[in-house]
Each structure stands twice: as C-alpha cells, then as structure tokens.
C-alpha cells in the first residue's frame, strides 16, 4: 500500500466495508449460518442426542457419578459454599453505608440498626447459592426476580 493510500482517511472505511460485506455474505449463506439452528420453529441448541429432552437429566446424573467430574464440580462449588460472604460499603458516604446495610440485611440476613427481618429475602443466600451452583452441572441457571411494595 502506498503513502497516498495510507493517508487517505476513507481507505480504512472502505476496508471495513469489505469486511462487513464478507461477513454478511458468510452469515446469510445457509451452509455457514451463525447462531442457533432452527428446525420447524423449534430451537435445536444441543447436537448431542444424549443431552436432549428428558434423557439429558439421566445423562447428567451418570456424568456426576464419575469421580473425576464429581471432584471437579466440588472443587468449583466447595469454596463458594464455604466462604463467608460480606458486603462492605463502597465509601464512607452515608448513602453507600445505608446501601451496604440494606443489601447485607436483604441478602445475607444480617440485622443492623436500620434494617431487620422485614427486608430479608424469602430464602437465604446459602440456599440461593446452592441453586445457582447447579448451573455448573446443568449448563444453565434459571431464576426469577420478584419484588413487593414496602412502606
């Protein structure tokens, strides 16, 4: 590439346009489609037949019985379950301290001068953590956020 081409500010734009056009061609051609494959209006994310439908849970149970897999899962989840969670204020600002106290009361069930049992989550942090840790075994985690009006 010559000096004049490198100094031309539109040269980079033309290069990027070529890259985008090439990617668009590749994406929209059926044999090179990206994303989740669709068949008859249904997602077919998992190609392994043993991990589809109800067979998935039996296969995951069998896999979890393998000592190597069980050990790997325990190595990941164990430290999280044995840790002592703590919520600290981001600064000495009164608002940051109040936010930290509220979060500690709500998530960790720690009572303080401003917040008590009335703001506790329905389930404890440890229980919620166990449920979320199942994502390492199952490959996904599903949760829903709920709220109610207070005061």
Secondary structure, 3 states (H helix, E strand, C coil): CCHHHHHCHHHHHHHHHHHHHHHHHHHHCHHHCCCCCEECCEECCCCCHHHCCCHHHHHHHHHHHCHHHHHHHHHHHHHHHHCCCCCCCCCCCHHHHHHHHHHHHHHHCCCCCCCCHHHCCCCCHHHHHHHHHCHHHHCCCCCCCCCCCCC
